[in-house]
Amino acid sequence: FFAPYKRVYLQTMAKEFNTKVEELEEELIAAISSDSLNARLDSENKVLCACGDDHPHEAIKQTIEVISRFQRKAEMLIFNAAVHESNLGLSNPLTQSSKSLSATFSVMSGLV
């Protein structure tokens, strides 16, 4: 929840996690104390603040990874749709004549 943000209000987090601010604050203090969470807690203003200079870099890196996976999946779906639309599917070469098989592969290689 906290990864893409520099600061998060505990009230917002508590609402998202369906818990009380006090309970959330106790869990955050435990996580920060055990070094499981690299953050500071402003108990007076009830704000969780990210620590470290690489925070924006990590968020950007994660975003790029998600976009790359989405782009690859979209490319595969477009390719599959083109193959389906062209009625070009892989068939068993043992049941297909070598002439039609080579024609199928030559057409498919033009799509790649």
Residue pairs with C-beta under 8 A, 6 or more apart in sequence:
1 8
1 13
1 16
1 17
2 8
2 13
2 37
2 39
2 48
2 50
3 58
3 59
3 62
4 59
4 62
5 50
6 49
6 50
6 55
6 56
7 47
7 48
7 49
7 50
8 47
8 48
9 46
9 47
9 48
10 21
10 24
10 25
10 28
10 46
10 47
10 48
11 21
11 46
13 24
13 48
14 20
14 21
14 23
14 24
17 24
21 46
25 41
25 43
25 46
28 37
28 39
28 41
28 48
29 41
31 37
32 39
32 40
32 41
38 50
38 51
38 52
39 48
39 49
39 50
39 51
40 48
40 49
40 51
41 47
41 48
41 49
42 48
42 49
79 111
79 112
82 111
83 89
83 108
83 111
86 107
86 111
88 104
88 107
88 108
88 111
91 101
91 104
93 101
96 104
